Amino acid sequence: MPVAVATWGPLVFVHPDAAAPPLETLLGSVPASVRAGGLDPEGLRFHSRVEYELQANWKVVIENYLECYHCAVAHPGFSSVVEVDPTRYRLEASSWSSSQFCGLRETPRGPGTGTSYQPSGEITGGQFHFLWPNTRLNVFPGRPNLSVGTAIPIGPERTRGFFDYFFGEGVRKVRPGTCLLSTTRSGAKTGCSSSRCSAACARACSEAEGSYLRASS
Ligand SMILES: [Fe+2]
């Protein structure tokens, strides 16, 4: 069966419809935003894949990704170094994607101050892109990094997925992430089935992720 195949940076996209619109149409302004943020996707190398399974409907998993109102409470380490105030946290939407942008605080503050998350590096702002219907692309402040993941429904209250982690040359992951998400929202169940589940949203593992933005010695 003929399929459409296209690449962006280290990622390969396959569409079962060979006559599907080009990948550039789906990605929209995302590649330009990533480059404007200081990341060259061509310089990234695959590091690892982390699989996860959540006791949640896949739409809840995606919805959890689309905002950062919960960050100050759920992700204190991330929020201590990154601007998460709604007046400074930028949201953009286009035909096939929605994007979140955040910068670094001038001075870390809040309950997470002192976290191991050290965001210094070439990337000075965070970018979190949702590609319809179930793909997420994350760039965290710090050394060159990109994580991409899916949310695949396997039942009314069960979602499975993975995140693939890519880093620039000389950047390494020094310890596995741990997921913070375990909450109840509008009667829908969300939670981790494993202490090493990747994330139901980008920030869930951000405090640990900061540790793998360090340069290897
Ligand atoms: Fe979160």
Boltz pocket constraint, residues with backbone or C-beta under 6 A from the ligand:
constraints:
  - pocket:
      binder: B
      contacts: [[A, 64], [A, 70], [A, 71], [A, 74], [A, 75], [A, 181], [A, 201], [A, 202], [A, 203], [A, 204]]
      max_distance: 6.0
